[in-house]
Amino acid sequence: MARQRGVAGRAEQLLGRPVAATAPVASGGICTTTKLRLAQGQTALIKTHSDPPPGFFEAEARGLRWLGEGNPELLAKVMAVAADALIVEWAEPARPTVEVAGDFGRLLAQMHLQGAPTYGAASDGFIGTLPLPNSPTQTWSEFYVTRRVLPYLKLAHDRGRISPTDVGAVEQLIRRLDQVAGPPEPVARIHGDLWSGNVVWTLDRVVLIDPAAHGGHRETDLAMLALFGVPHLSHITAAYQEVSPLADGWEERVGLHQLHPLLVHAALFGGEYGARAGRAAAAL
């Protein structure tokens, strides 16, 4: 590992400790990520962004800490945070295994069971760099429609990235959401952006990063895991149900909970995501 003076210097300012070496880390995300080797031999990861929205890294750190209150081993540990950067403990990537998948499923269920005071959160957050409204509501249906579906349906439509037909399919689903949402559930403490890229596999555990944490529906996290193909999903789900069995019909509701991330991707990237959102809505 070499030493990039700029990022090493910023990390030293935040940590109050010397940084011996740095190495770039490919993330595929919107931030620049760099591995840090501290003078005492500990390793860490710093995330930076050239122009983050106000409160961007603070929201991520707040979510990691909140989710980790009952399951600290499941969440990346925050070491320092500022307006322009976040530093967390390094998690050494390894090949995903069935054993670790089972442990992950059980810990994820325990995290959800920690619960939340209401649907939403005290502060708004981010999904990517897009604002993520979190104002609390009394019911999950109201929260999902007004905070997760409609804002990104409008954004995708305004950007010309979803067809009128697919907009109509989503709007029709909204009108009958209570009929397809499944039985009432306690408010769960959820990650909120649990796609496979935010799941770091190590030799002995999974470490979750980059949450959009809030009080929500537990099936949302499981549907996100399925959306882009997390390894060993069937083992994760089976282990999850050992701790917290899912309500009947949960598999038929996967598309419902994938609607929000599909609309976010449509707004951000266009392509086939708008059509996929329309198909998901029409299938319910």
Secondary structure, 3 states (H helix, E strand, C coil): CECCHHHHHHHHHHHCCCEEEEEEECCCCCCEEEEEEECCCCEEEEEECCCCCCCHHHHHHHHHHHHCCCCHHHECCEEEEECCEEEEECCCCCCCCHHHHHHHHHHHHHHHHCCCCCEECCCCEEECCEEECCCCECCHHHHHHHHHHHHHHHHHHHCCCCCHHHHHHHHHHHHCHHHHCCCCCCCEEECCCCCHHHEEECCCCEEECCCCCEEECHHHHHHHHHHCCCCCHHHHHHHHHHHCCCCCCHHHHHHHHHHHHHHHHHHHHCCCHHHHHHHHHHCC
